[in-house]
C-alpha cells in the first residue's frame, strides 16, 4: 500500500515539474517577444520618416533565437497620429498566431 501511495506522489511530482518547465519556456518566449515589440515601437518613434499605411515585415535575432515581426500602420482620426500594430512570431512559417501583439501610436515627426 505504501508503494502505491509513493508511486502516485512521485507521478504528481513529475507532472508538476513538467508543467513548471513548460510555463518557464512559455514565459521566456512571451517576454522576449514583448521586448522585440517594444524595441520596434521605439525604433519607429525615433525615425524621422512618417510611415505610410500598410504592412512591413522583417526578422530580428534576440537571445540567440530568430523572430519574425510584422508592423501594420493605420491612419487615425488625428492626421498627426498613426497607429501601429506590432505582431511578433517565432521564426517558423507554420506559426500563424503571434506570440505577442502590441499597439503603439506615433506622432508626426518634426
DRENTILO-868760 format. One record per atom (N, C-alpha, C): residue number from 0; residue in one letter; atom name; z, x, y. Coordinates in steps of 0.05 Angstrom, whole numbers. Atoms other than C-alpha are relative to their C-alpha. Last residue first. Layout:
# DRENTILO-868760
pati | fimi | lose | c3 | c1 | c2
NUM | a | CA | Z | X | Y
...
# end
This chain:
# DRENTILO-868760
pati | fimi | lose | c3 | c1 | c2
109 | x | N | 7 | -5 | -27
109 | x | CA | -733 | 184 | 1347
109 | x | C | 19 | -11 | 19
108 | x | N | -7 | -26 | -11
108 | x | CA | -732 | 159 | 1277
108 | x | C | -8 | 3 | 29
107 | x | N | 24 | -14 | -10
107 | x | CA | -734 | 84 | 1263
107 | x | C | 8 | 27 | 12
106 | x | N | 6 | 6 | -28
106 | x | CA | -670 | 65 | 1226
106 | x | C | -25 | 16 | 8
105 | x | N | 8 | -22 | -17
105 | x | CA | -669 | 65 | 1151
105 | x | C | -6 | -9 | 28
104 | x | N | 16 | 9 | -24
104 | x | CA | -631 | 17 | 1107
104 | x | C | -5 | 25 | 17
103 | x | N | -8 | -14 | -24
103 | x | CA | -606 | 32 | 1036
103 | x | C | -18 | -10 | 23
102 | x | N | 15 | 9 | -24
102 | x | CA | -607 | -7 | 971
102 | x | C | 11 | 15 | 24
101 | x | N | -15 | 0 | -25
101 | x | CA | -585 | 23 | 904
101 | x | C | -19 | -9 | 23
100 | x | N | 17 | 11 | -21
100 | x | CA | -608 | 13 | 832
100 | x | C | 17 | -2 | 25
99 | x | N | -12 | 8 | -25
99 | x | CA | -577 | 55 | 777
99 | x | C | -21 | -11 | 19
98 | x | N | -29 | -5 | 4
98 | x | CA | -592 | 68 | 704
98 | x | C | 15 | -9 | 24
97 | x | N | -12 | -24 | -12
97 | x | CA | -659 | 35 | 716
97 | x | C | 29 | 3 | -7
96 | x | N | -21 | 7 | -18
96 | x | CA | -687 | -15 | 666
96 | x | C | 13 | 25 | 12
95 | x | N | 11 | 17 | -21
95 | x | CA | -754 | 2 | 635
95 | x | C | 21 | -8 | 21
94 | x | N | -21 | 14 | -15
94 | x | CA | -736 | 61 | 592
94 | x | C | -11 | -16 | 23
93 | x | N | -6 | 25 | 14
93 | x | CA | -794 | 78 | 545
93 | x | C | 22 | -16 | 14
92 | x | N | 19 | 21 | -7
92 | x | CA | -823 | 130 | 593
92 | x | C | 7 | -27 | -13
91 | x | N | 9 | 10 | 26
91 | x | CA | -761 | 173 | 588
91 | x | C | -17 | -24 | 5
90 | x | N | 29 | -7 | 2
90 | x | CA | -740 | 215 | 648
90 | x | C | -9 | -6 | -29
89 | x | N | 2 | -25 | 15
89 | x | CA | -673 | 177 | 654
89 | x | C | -30 | 6 | -3
88 | x | N | 3 | 3 | 29
88 | x | CA | -683 | 125 | 708
88 | x | C | 3 | 27 | -14
87 | x | N | -1 | -26 | 14
87 | x | CA | -663 | 119 | 781
87 | x | C | 1 | -5 | -30
86 | x | N | -6 | 4 | 29
86 | x | CA | -683 | 60 | 825
86 | x | C | -1 | 27 | -13
85 | x | N | 2 | -25 | 16
85 | x | CA | -679 | 65 | 901
85 | x | C | 9 | -6 | -29
84 | x | N | -14 | 4 | 25
84 | x | CA | -692 | 3 | 943
84 | x | C | -6 | 24 | -18
83 | x | N | 10 | -14 | 23
83 | x | CA | -709 | 18 | 1015
83 | x | C | 17 | -6 | -25
82 | x | N | -17 | 1 | 23
82 | x | CA | -701 | -30 | 1073
82 | x | C | -13 | 16 | -22
81 | x | N | 13 | 6 | 26
81 | x | CA | -734 | -15 | 1139
81 | x | C | 21 | 2 | -22
80 | x | N | -16 | -5 | 24
80 | x | CA | -704 | -20 | 1209
80 | x | C | -18 | -7 | -24
79 | x | N | -10 | -28 | -1
79 | x | CA | -737 | -15 | 1278
79 | x | C | 17 | 7 | -25
78 | x | N | 23 | -18 | 2
78 | x | CA | -780 | -78 | 1269
78 | x | C | 8 | 29 | 0
77 | x | N | -2 | -19 | -23
77 | x | CA | -718 | -119 | 1255
77 | x | C | -22 | 21 | -3
76 | x | N | 6 | 15 | -25
76 | x | CA | -738 | -177 | 1209
76 | x | C | 2 | 18 | 25
75 | x | N | -23 | 17 | -5
75 | x | CA | -741 | -125 | 1153
75 | x | C | -7 | -16 | 25
74 | x | N | -5 | 7 | -29
74 | x | CA | -801 | -90 | 1123
74 | x | C | 25 | -17 | 1
73 | x | N | 6 | 27 | -9
73 | x | CA | -795 | -63 | 1052
73 | x | C | 4 | -2 | 30
72 | x | N | -6 | 5 | -28
72 | x | CA | -798 | 6 | 1020
72 | x | C | -9 | -28 | 9
71 | x | N | 17 | 21 | -10
71 | x | CA | -795 | 16 | 945
71 | x | C | 9 | -6 | 28
70 | x | N | -10 | 11 | -25
70 | x | CA | -767 | 82 | 920
70 | x | C | -20 | -20 | 10
69 | x | N | 20 | 17 | -13
69 | x | CA | -775 | 102 | 848
69 | x | C | 12 | -12 | 25
68 | x | N | -9 | 18 | -21
68 | x | CA | -736 | 158 | 815
68 | x | C | -24 | -15 | 11
67 | x | N | 22 | 12 | -15
67 | x | CA | -746 | 193 | 749
67 | x | C | 13 | -17 | 22
66 | x | N | -3 | 28 | -8
66 | x | CA | -692 | 240 | 722
66 | x | C | -25 | -9 | 15
65 | x | N | 22 | 10 | -17
65 | x | CA | -696 | 307 | 686
65 | x | C | 4 | -30 | 4
64 | x | N | 14 | 23 | 11
64 | x | CA | -630 | 334 | 658
64 | x | C | -21 | -10 | 20
63 | x | N | 17 | -9 | 22
63 | x | CA | -599 | 402 | 670
63 | x | C | -14 | -23 | -14
62 | x | N | -17 | -7 | 23
62 | x | CA | -545 | 371 | 713
62 | x | C | -16 | 7 | -25
61 | x | N | -29 | 2 | -7
61 | x | CA | -596 | 340 | 760
61 | x | C | 16 | 5 | -25
60 | x | N | -17 | -12 | 20
60 | x | CA | -671 | 356 | 759
60 | x | C | 29 | -1 | 10
59 | x | N | -19 | -19 | -10
59 | x | CA | -714 | 309 | 800
59 | x | C | 17 | 10 | -23
58 | x | N | -20 | -9 | 19
58 | x | CA | -775 | 267 | 788
58 | x | C | 18 | 20 | 13
57 | x | N | -2 | -28 | 4
57 | x | CA | -820 | 226 | 832
57 | x | C | 21 | 7 | -21
56 | x | N | -14 | -9 | 24
56 | x | CA | -842 | 158 | 853
56 | x | C | 1 | 30 | -1
55 | x | N | 3 | -28 | 4
55 | x | CA | -863 | 123 | 917
55 | x | C | 17 | 8 | -25
54 | x | N | -16 | -15 | 20
54 | x | CA | -873 | 49 | 926
54 | x | C | -7 | 30 | 0
53 | x | N | 11 | -7 | 26
53 | x | CA | -896 | 8 | 985
53 | x | C | 18 | 15 | -18
52 | x | N | -9 | 19 | 21
52 | x | CA | -885 | -6 | 1059
52 | x | C | -14 | 8 | -26
51 | x | N | 15 | 24 | 2
51 | x | CA | -897 | 55 | 1103
51 | x | C | 11 | -18 | -22
50 | x | N | 14 | 6 | 24
50 | x | CA | -844 | 106 | 1118
50 | x | C | -16 | -26 | 1
49 | x | N | -7 | 28 | 5
49 | x | CA | -828 | 127 | 1189
49 | x | C | -15 | -9 | -24
48 | x | N | 22 | 19 | 4
48 | x | CA | -831 | 202 | 1189
48 | x | C | 11 | -28 | -4
47 | x | N | 10 | 8 | -27
47 | x | CA | -778 | 248 | 1220
47 | x | C | -22 | -21 | -2
46 | x | N | 28 | -5 | -6
46 | x | CA | -742 | 251 | 1153
46 | x | C | -7 | -9 | 28
45 | x | N | 3 | -24 | -16
45 | x | CA | -666 | 254 | 1153
45 | x | C | -29 | 6 | 6
44 | x | N | -12 | 4 | -27
44 | x | CA | -656 | 182 | 1131
44 | x | C | -5 | 24 | 18
43 | x | N | 18 | 18 | -15
43 | x | CA | -705 | 192 | 1073
43 | x | C | 11 | -5 | 28
42 | x | N | 25 | -14 | -6
42 | x | CA | -666 | 253 | 1048
42 | x | C | -19 | -18 | 17
41 | x | N | -6 | -19 | -22
41 | x | CA | -600 | 215 | 1054
41 | x | C | -25 | 15 | 8
40 | x | N | -4 | 15 | -24
40 | x | CA | -627 | 157 | 1013
40 | x | C | 5 | 18 | 24
39 | x | N | 27 | 10 | -9
39 | x | CA | -655 | 205 | 961
39 | x | C | 3 | -16 | 26
38 | x | N | 15 | -23 | -11
38 | x | CA | -587 | 240 | 956
38 | x | C | -27 | -8 | 11
37 | x | N | -12 | -6 | -27
37 | x | CA | -552 | 173 | 948
37 | x | C | -13 | 24 | 13
36 | x | N | 7 | 22 | -18
36 | x | CA | -599 | 153 | 891
36 | x | C | 10 | 6 | 28
35 | x | N | 29 | -3 | -6
35 | x | CA | -591 | 221 | 857
35 | x | C | -9 | -21 | 20
34 | x | N | 2 | -23 | -18
34 | x | CA | -515 | 216 | 863
34 | x | C | -30 | 5 | 7
33 | x | N | -9 | 8 | -26
33 | x | CA | -517 | 147 | 832
33 | x | C | -3 | 22 | 20
32 | x | N | 21 | 17 | -11
32 | x | CA | -560 | 172 | 774
32 | x | C | 8 | -10 | 28
31 | x | N | 23 | -18 | -7
31 | x | CA | -510 | 228 | 761
31 | x | C | -22 | -16 | 13
30 | x | N | -8 | -16 | -23
30 | x | CA | -451 | 179 | 763
30 | x | C | -23 | 18 | 9
29 | x | N | -1 | 17 | -24
29 | x | CA | -484 | 128 | 718
29 | x | C | 7 | 16 | 25
28 | x | N | 27 | 7 | -7
28 | x | CA | -503 | 182 | 667
28 | x | C | 0 | -17 | 25
27 | x | N | 13 | -24 | -10
27 | x | CA | -432 | 211 | 666
27 | x | C | -28 | -7 | 10
26 | x | N | -10 | -5 | -27
26 | x | CA | -402 | 141 | 660
26 | x | C | -13 | 25 | 12
25 | x | N | 10 | 21 | -18
25 | x | CA | -446 | 125 | 600
25 | x | C | 9 | 5 | 29
24 | x | N | 28 | -6 | -5
24 | x | CA | -430 | 192 | 567
24 | x | C | -12 | -21 | 19
23 | x | N | 1 | -24 | -17
23 | x | CA | -355 | 181 | 576
23 | x | C | -29 | 7 | 6
22 | x | N | -6 | 7 | -27
22 | x | CA | -361 | 109 | 550
22 | x | C | -2 | 25 | 19
21 | x | N | 23 | 15 | -11
21 | x | CA | -396 | 132 | 487
21 | x | C | 5 | -7 | 29
20 | x | N | 22 | -18 | -4
20 | x | CA | -343 | 185 | 474
20 | x | C | -24 | -14 | 12
19 | x | N | -7 | -17 | -23
19 | x | CA | -287 | 135 | 485
19 | x | C | -23 | 20 | 6
18 | x | N | 3 | 16 | -24
18 | x | CA | -320 | 85 | 438
18 | x | C | 6 | 16 | 25
17 | x | N | 29 | 4 | -4
17 | x | CA | -326 | 138 | 384
17 | x | C | -6 | -15 | 25
16 | x | N | 11 | -26 | -10
16 | x | CA | -253 | 158 | 393
16 | x | C | -30 | -2 | 5
15 | x | N | -8 | -3 | -28
15 | x | CA | -233 | 84 | 387
15 | x | C | -10 | 26 | 11
14 | x | N | 16 | 19 | -16
14 | x | CA | -274 | 76 | 323
14 | x | C | 7 | 3 | 29
13 | x | N | 27 | -11 | -1
13 | x | CA | -243 | 139 | 292
13 | x | C | -18 | -18 | 18
12 | x | N | 0 | -23 | -17
12 | x | CA | -173 | 114 | 310
12 | x | C | -28 | 12 | 3
11 | x | N | -3 | 9 | -27
11 | x | CA | -186 | 46 | 280
11 | x | C | 0 | 23 | 20
10 | x | N | 26 | 12 | -7
10 | x | CA | -211 | 78 | 216
10 | x | C | 0 | -10 | 29
9 | x | N | 19 | -22 | -5
9 | x | CA | -149 | 122 | 214
9 | x | C | -28 | -11 | 8
8 | x | N | -7 | -12 | -25
8 | x | CA | -104 | 61 | 221
8 | x | C | -19 | 23 | 7
7 | x | N | 7 | 19 | -21
7 | x | CA | -140 | 23 | 166
7 | x | C | 6 | 12 | 28
6 | x | N | 29 | 1 | -1
6 | x | CA | -136 | 83 | 119
6 | x | C | -10 | -18 | 23
5 | x | N | 9 | -25 | -12
5 | x | CA | -62 | 93 | 134
5 | x | C | -30 | 0 | 4
4 | x | N | -8 | 2 | -28
4 | x | CA | -47 | 19 | 119
4 | x | C | -10 | 25 | 15
3 | x | N | 17 | 20 | -12
3 | x | CA | -86 | 24 | 54
3 | x | C | 5 | -3 | 30
2 | x | N | 27 | -12 | -4
2 | x | CA | -51 | 89 | 36
2 | x | C | -19 | -20 | 13
1 | x | N | -1 | -18 | -23
1 | x | CA | 17 | 56 | 48
1 | x | C | -27 | 14 | 5
0 | x | N | 0 | 16 | -24
0 | x | CA | 0 | 0 | 0
0 | x | C | 0 | 17 | 25
# end
